[in-house]
Amino acid sequence: MKFIRCRPWALCLASILGASLASVAQNSTGSNPAPAATFHAESHQVLLDVVIVDRGHFVPGLKPADFTILEDGKPQKIVGFAVHQTSSTPPAPAAKFTLPPNQCTNYQIADPQRPISIVLMDVLNTQVQDQAYTRKQMIEFLKTLPPGQRVALFGLGTKLNMIQGFTGDSDTLVAAAKTLLRKSSP
Protein backbone atom coordinates (compact mmCIF):
# COMPACT_ATOMS: atom_id res chain seq x y z
CA MET A 1 0.00 0.00 0.00
CA LYS A 2 1.33 3.43 -0.90
CA PHE A 3 0.89 6.40 1.42
CA ILE A 4 0.89 9.93 0.09
CA ARG A 5 1.75 12.88 2.29
CA CYS A 6 -0.58 15.82 1.82
CA ARG A 7 -0.48 19.32 3.10
CA PRO A 8 -3.28 20.32 5.53
CA TRP A 9 -4.91 22.59 2.94
CA ALA A 10 -5.05 19.69 0.47
CA LEU A 11 -6.88 17.50 3.00
CA CYS A 12 -9.25 20.38 3.78
CA LEU A 13 -9.95 20.88 0.06
CA ALA A 14 -10.53 17.14 -0.40
CA SER A 15 -12.98 17.17 2.55
CA ILE A 16 -14.85 20.16 1.11
CA LEU A 17 -15.04 18.54 -2.33
CA GLY A 18 -16.22 15.25 -0.82
CA ALA A 19 -18.92 17.01 1.22
CA SER A 20 -20.00 18.99 -1.84
CA LEU A 21 -20.27 15.84 -3.96
CA ALA A 22 -22.24 14.06 -1.22
CA SER A 23 -24.58 17.05 -0.97
CA VAL A 24 -25.09 17.10 -4.74
CA ALA A 25 -25.79 13.35 -4.74
CA GLN A 26 -28.41 13.71 -1.98
CA ASN A 27 -30.08 16.69 -3.64
CA SER A 28 -30.16 15.04 -7.07
CA THR A 29 -32.63 12.47 -5.70
CA GLY A 30 -34.80 15.11 -3.98
CA SER A 31 -36.93 17.82 -5.53
CA ASN A 32 -34.85 20.80 -4.32
CA PRO A 33 -32.07 21.88 -6.70
CA ALA A 34 -28.64 22.11 -5.07
CA PRO A 35 -27.26 25.63 -4.58
CA ALA A 36 -24.11 26.41 -6.56
CA ALA A 37 -20.97 25.71 -4.56
CA THR A 38 -18.63 28.66 -4.03
CA PHE A 39 -14.97 28.12 -3.23
CA HIS A 40 -12.66 30.82 -1.92
CA ALA A 41 -8.88 30.61 -2.06
CA GLU A 42 -6.16 32.65 -0.45
CA SER A 43 -2.42 32.75 -0.99
CA HIS A 44 0.09 33.79 1.63
CA GLN A 45 3.10 33.59 -0.64
CA VAL A 46 3.56 34.35 -4.33
CA LEU A 47 6.60 33.41 -6.39
CA LEU A 48 7.76 36.19 -8.67
CA ASP A 49 10.66 35.81 -11.10
CA VAL A 50 12.37 39.05 -12.12
CA VAL A 51 15.15 39.68 -14.64
CA ILE A 52 17.01 42.96 -14.10
CA VAL A 53 19.12 44.28 -16.97
CA ASP A 54 20.75 47.61 -17.79
CA ARG A 55 21.12 48.13 -21.53
CA GLY A 56 20.95 44.38 -22.03
CA HIS A 57 23.48 43.48 -19.30
CA PHE A 58 22.64 41.61 -16.10
CA VAL A 59 22.73 43.79 -12.96
CA PRO A 60 24.53 41.87 -10.17
CA GLY A 61 24.50 42.45 -6.42
CA LEU A 62 20.82 43.26 -5.89
CA LYS A 63 19.27 42.54 -2.49
CA PRO A 64 15.64 42.36 -1.25
CA ALA A 65 15.90 45.94 0.06
CA ASP A 66 16.41 47.09 -3.56
CA PHE A 67 12.84 46.03 -4.44
CA THR A 68 9.40 47.28 -3.47
CA ILE A 69 6.43 44.96 -3.95
CA LEU A 70 2.98 46.55 -3.74
CA GLU A 71 -0.41 44.86 -3.55
CA ASP A 72 -3.39 47.20 -3.82
CA GLY A 73 -0.95 50.04 -3.09
CA LYS A 74 0.29 48.46 0.15
CA PRO A 75 3.95 47.36 0.53
CA GLN A 76 4.44 43.61 0.90
CA LYS A 77 7.23 41.85 2.79
CA ILE A 78 9.74 39.84 0.72
CA VAL A 79 10.17 36.57 2.62
CA GLY A 80 12.40 34.74 0.17
CA PHE A 81 15.03 36.01 -2.24
CA ALA A 82 17.45 34.11 -4.47
CA VAL A 83 19.73 35.15 -7.32
CA HIS A 84 20.15 32.76 -10.24
CA GLN A 85 22.89 33.63 -12.67
CA THR A 86 25.24 31.79 -14.92
CA SER A 87 28.94 32.29 -15.15
CA SER A 88 30.26 34.48 -17.97
CA THR A 89 32.57 31.64 -18.99
CA PRO A 90 30.80 28.50 -20.21
CA PRO A 91 31.28 25.43 -18.04
CA ALA A 92 33.61 22.70 -19.19
CA PRO A 93 31.87 19.90 -21.06
CA ALA A 94 30.87 16.82 -19.11
CA ALA A 95 33.41 14.02 -18.90
CA LYS A 96 33.18 11.51 -21.74
CA PHE A 97 33.24 7.79 -21.24
CA THR A 98 34.95 5.24 -23.42
CA LEU A 99 33.50 1.95 -24.53
CA PRO A 100 35.35 -1.29 -25.15
CA PRO A 101 36.26 -2.09 -28.79
CA ASN A 102 33.40 -2.99 -31.13
CA GLN A 103 30.74 -1.43 -28.89
CA CYS A 104 28.77 1.73 -29.59
CA THR A 105 25.95 3.72 -28.03
CA ASN A 106 23.75 6.69 -28.76
CA TYR A 107 23.67 7.63 -25.08
CA GLN A 108 24.81 11.18 -24.41
CA ILE A 109 25.94 12.54 -21.08
CA ALA A 110 23.73 15.40 -19.95
CA ASP A 111 25.73 18.23 -18.41
CA PRO A 112 23.89 19.29 -15.22
CA GLN A 113 25.31 22.84 -15.53
CA ARG A 114 23.65 23.43 -18.90
CA PRO A 115 19.96 23.47 -19.65
CA ILE A 116 18.37 21.41 -22.38
CA SER A 117 15.76 23.01 -24.61
CA ILE A 118 13.06 21.91 -27.00
CA VAL A 119 12.00 24.07 -29.93
CA LEU A 120 8.54 23.28 -31.31
CA MET A 121 7.30 24.49 -34.69
CA ASP A 122 3.49 24.41 -34.45
CA VAL A 123 2.32 24.02 -38.04
CA LEU A 124 -1.13 22.83 -36.96
CA ASN A 125 -2.14 26.02 -35.10
CA THR A 126 -0.03 28.63 -36.92
CA GLN A 127 -1.76 30.48 -39.74
CA VAL A 128 -0.45 29.42 -43.16
CA GLN A 129 0.61 32.99 -44.02
CA ASP A 130 2.71 33.13 -40.80
CA GLN A 131 4.47 29.77 -41.12
CA ALA A 132 7.27 30.86 -43.46
CA TYR A 133 8.10 33.86 -41.25
CA THR A 134 8.01 31.70 -38.12
CA ARG A 135 10.33 29.13 -39.72
CA LYS A 136 12.76 31.88 -40.78
CA GLN A 137 12.83 33.33 -37.24
CA MET A 138 13.36 29.87 -35.75
CA ILE A 139 16.33 29.27 -38.08
CA GLU A 140 17.85 32.64 -37.11
CA PHE A 141 17.44 31.70 -33.44
CA LEU A 142 19.10 28.31 -33.98
CA LYS A 143 22.04 29.96 -35.75
CA THR A 144 22.79 32.06 -32.65
CA LEU A 145 22.83 29.22 -30.11
CA PRO A 146 25.93 29.14 -27.92
CA PRO A 147 28.27 26.23 -28.67
CA GLY A 148 27.26 23.08 -26.82
CA GLN A 149 23.70 24.27 -26.05
CA ARG A 150 21.68 21.04 -26.31
CA VAL A 151 18.45 21.54 -28.25
CA ALA A 152 15.92 19.18 -29.81
CA LEU A 153 13.62 20.22 -32.63
CA PHE A 154 10.00 19.05 -32.90
CA GLY A 155 7.22 19.77 -35.37
CA LEU A 156 3.50 19.64 -34.63
CA GLY A 157 1.29 18.89 -37.61
CA THR A 158 -1.48 16.32 -37.48
CA LYS A 159 0.89 14.52 -35.07
CA LEU A 160 4.00 15.38 -33.06
CA ASN A 161 7.26 14.57 -34.88
CA MET A 162 10.84 14.76 -33.68
CA ILE A 163 12.73 16.54 -36.45
CA GLN A 164 16.14 16.47 -34.69
CA GLY A 165 17.09 14.87 -31.37
CA PHE A 166 19.17 16.67 -28.77
CA THR A 167 22.37 18.04 -30.18
CA GLY A 168 24.76 20.86 -29.36
CA ASP A 169 25.55 21.48 -33.03
CA SER A 170 23.78 24.58 -34.34
CA ASP A 171 24.45 23.66 -38.00
CA THR A 172 22.70 20.30 -37.57
CA LEU A 173 19.67 22.01 -36.03
CA VAL A 174 19.54 24.63 -38.80
CA ALA A 175 19.70 21.91 -41.48
CA ALA A 176 16.88 20.02 -39.75
CA ALA A 177 14.80 23.20 -39.40
CA LYS A 178 15.13 23.86 -43.12
CA THR A 179 13.31 20.57 -43.80
CA LEU A 180 10.22 21.91 -42.03
CA LEU A 181 7.34 23.18 -44.20
CA ARG A 182 8.51 21.28 -47.26
CA LYS A 183 5.20 19.45 -47.10
CA SER A 184 1.93 21.33 -47.23
CA SER A 185 0.36 22.46 -43.97
CA PRO A 186 -2.52 20.42 -42.57
KAJO-V412449 format. One record per helix or strand. SS is the DSSP state (helix for helix, strand for strand). FROM is the first residue (numbers start at 1). TO is the last residue. If there is no record, write none. Layout:
BEGIN
ss->(SS SS)
from->(FROM FROM)
to->(TO TO)
END
This chain:
BEGIN
ss->(helix strand strand helix strand strand strand helix strand strand helix)
from->(8 53 57 64 69 74 116 128 150 160 170)
to->(29 54 58 66 71 76 122 143 156 167 178)
END
